[in-house]
Amino acid sequence: MPADHSYTPDFLTPVPRPGESMSQVAARIAATPGEEVDYQLDIAIRGRRVWPHVLAQHRSEASYERWRRPMPQALATVARDGGAAVATAAAAAMATLFESVLAPDWPRVRAVLDADIGNRADRMAAHGAAAVLDDLGERMRWSGTELVLERPYSGVVDWADEGVLFVPATTHVGPVLFAAERPHPPVLIYRARGIGALGERPAGAAESALAGLVGVTRAALLTTLDVPASTVELSRRTGWSSATVSYHLGILLRAGLVDRYRRGRVVRYARTGLGTALAATSAEE
């Protein structure tokens, strides 16, 4: 496989929609037109059709062929029936993967993703778009007028009127990924902050009635606040990033479950009477 092949056919990662379930995502993947799937496989797979406008982005035909991947046998078998069959098989595989691997931890994954979005939105509001773009991920930079992604091929995506959709991911490592195929808006996929917290489950994060009410992450923070603590202290205790902790404390604060006070330069959080009552009820389960 080429050392620098970061391309994944776009039909496998449809543009996210708020509140969409995995079954709905799988249905959209399955509904991808066969010709669209075939075109994206042509781009990625060695030995398939070469599109002149795609070839023109590479230094030579030889370098393009080196960049493309060999056809996996399992894909070759399905692809004989055309792109629509590939889309159907991919949708079924995605749904099975989610249910078998991701579903049990999906609330925790969503917490990390939501915290990343909230943190970057706050930074953008306070410091402007450049503050977010400059540290979105490796091999991408903001020139002041355009986003530049370092790739072994070259091309320009002129889509200023459509905007760009930023999508955090917890399973991606490496350079920022992008998708830009009309009629869909351009998408940048980057590594979310705080994914280290997914490696271990903090004490008190077990499923409970409290977790069902306020969410697993906020329930863990509420039960962890036996004594007042700062964001940094809670981050150390739970293993979550300070940004994740801060985001969820803000929600607990607005809900009246925690309060905060400043001592010198340190802001500490403490449970309110209501928060303590809920945490005690959870401990009795």
N, C-alpha and C positions, 0 to 999 in steps of 0.2 A: 504494500500500500504506500502511496506517496507520503513523504514526510510532512508535507504541508497541504493536506486536503481537508479543508474544513467545511466543504459543501455537503449539505443534506437536502434532498429533494423537498421543496417547500410544502408540498401537499401533506407531508408528515407532521408539519407544525403549523396548522391553520392559525390565522390571526385571532388572538384571544378575544372573547366576548364576556362582559361582566355577568357573573352569576351562572355561567354555563357549566353543566355537569359533564363528567367524562363520557357518559353515553351520548350526549349531544355532540361533543367533540368527535367521537368515533363516527357518528352518523355523518358529520361534515366531511371527514376524511373519506369515507366510503362513497360519498356523492361526488367526489372530484371527477371531472370529465376525463375520460380515458386518454384523449389526446394531450391534455395537460400533464398527466402522469408520464406518458410516453416521452414528451418533450423534456421533462426534468430528468428522466432516466437517461435520455440521450446525452445530456450535459455531463452526467456523473459517471456513466459506465463506459469502459473501454470497449471498442469494437462496435458500438452502436452508431447511429447516424451522427455525422459532424455538421453542425449548423454554422454557416459562414460567420455570422455576427458573434457567435460565441468564440469561435476559433480566432477571430480578429483581436480578442482581448489578451491573447497569449503571445509569447515571443515567437513561437513557431508551432507547426503542427506536431513536431516531435515532443516539444515541452508540454503541449496540451495532452497528448496521449500519455505521457508520464504522470501527469496530474490526475487523470481519470483513474477510477478504481476498476479492478477486474470484476466480472459479473459473478456474484455468489451463486452457488448451485441452487440453493433454495429459491432465490429470486428468479433465476433463469427458468425454473420449472413453472412458476406462476406467470411469468412475463410472456410465455408462449401464448397465453390466452388474451393478451392485450393489457393496456393500462388500466381499464376498469376493473379487471380481475385483481391486479396488483393493489389497487385502492381498497377493494373489499377485504382482501387478505390482511393488508396493513392495519385497517381499522379494527379487525377482530383481534389481531396481535396486540395492538395498543390497549384495547379494553381489557384483555386478559392480563397484560402486564400491570395495568393500574390496579385491578382488583386483587391480584396475587401479591404484589410487592408494595405499592404506594398507598393504597387505601387506608391501612391501619395508621399510618403516620401522616396522612394528608392534612389533618388540622394543624399539626406542628409545622409542616412545610408551608402551608398557607400563612401561618403566623410570621414566618421568616420573610416570605415574599411581601406580605402587607407592610411589615416593618420597614423593609427596604424602600418600598414605594413611598411610604409616609416620610421617611428620613430624607429622601432625595427631593420630594416635593417641598418640604420645609426649607432645604438648602437652596433650592431654586428660587423660592419666594424671597428668601433673605439676601441671597448673593447673586442671583441671576443664573441664566442657563449655563454659562461657561463653567461655573463652579461644579456643576454636575457632570458636564461632558468631559472635563479634563481628567477625571479619575474614574470613568465608567469601566475601563478595563484596558488590558494590554493591547498593543498594536493598533490603537486608535487614538486620534488626536483631533482637537478642534482648532482650526487655523484662524478662526475669527469670522470666516465667511462660509466654510464648508467642513464637513466631517471627513477625515481622511483615514481609511483603513488600509493597513499594509497587507498586501496580498501578492502572490506570484504572478498575477495577471492584472490588467489595468482596464478601467472603464469609468464612466461618469454617469451617475444617476441624478438627473435633473428633475426633482419632484418637489420644488419649493412650496407649491400651493397646497400640497396634500399633507405636509407635516411628516413627522416620523414617530412611530410607536416604539416605546422602550419597554422591553419585556425582561424582567429578572428571572433567573433560573437557578435552581439549587443543585442540578446535576451536571452543569457545564463548568469545565475548567479550560483555561486557555484564552485565546484572543476573542474579542467581541465578534459575534456572528451577525450576519445581516441577511435579509431577504428582500428582494426588490423585483417582483414580477407583477406587471399589470394584470388585472385591474385592482390588485390589493395594494394598500398603502405600504411604504417601506417600513421594515421592522428591524430593530437592533436588539439582539439577545445577549445578555451579559450575566456574569456571575453575581448573584445577590450577596449582600453583606450578611454576616452572622450565620453562615451555613455550618460552621463548626458545632453549633448548638444541636444539630440534628444527629450528631454522632453518639450522644448519650442522653438518656432521659433524666432530668433532674428529679431529686427526691420530691415527692408530693405531687408529681405530674400524672399520677394514675387517673384513669377515667373515673368520674364521680358525678353526682348530681350538680355539684358546683361547676365542674368542667363543662357539663352540658349547658349550664346557664350562661357562663361568661367566657367559655373557651378554655382549652387546656393550658395555654401559655399564661393567661391572666389568672387562672385558678392556681397555678404553680407559684406565681408571684405573690398572690394574696396569702397562701399558706406559708410561704417562706418569710413573710414579714412578721414573725413573732416579736421581733424587736425592730425599732425604726432603722432604716438603712438608706444609703445613698444609691444612686443608679450604678456607680462603679462597684459598690459592695454587692449589690444584687447580681450584677453581671458575673462577678467572681463565683458567687454561690451557685448560680444556675448553669453557667457555661454559655449563656447567650451573650450576644454583643450588647454594648451599651445602647446602641441605637434601637435594638429590639426591645430591651427593657424599658427604655424611655418612652417608646411608642405605646406600649401596653399600659404603663403606669399612667400615661395621659388619659387613656380610656377609663381606667379605674378611678382616676381623680374626678373626671367629669360625671361618672356614675355615682359619686359620693361614697365609694368603698375605701378610698385611701385619702389621706390629707398630706400636705407637705409643709415643711417649715425650714427656714434657713438658720444655720448656726455658723457664723463667720462666713467663709466662702463655700461651705458645703450645704447642699440642699438634701434633706432627708425626707423619706416617705414613711408614713405610719398608717396602720389600718384605722378606719373610723369604727364607731360602735357597730354599724351595720356590717362593715367588712369583717370584723372580728366574729360576729354572730354567724355569718355565712361560713367562715373558715372553721369555726367550731362544729357546725353542723356537718361539714364535710369530713372532719376528723372522726366523727362518731359513726360513720358509715361502716 
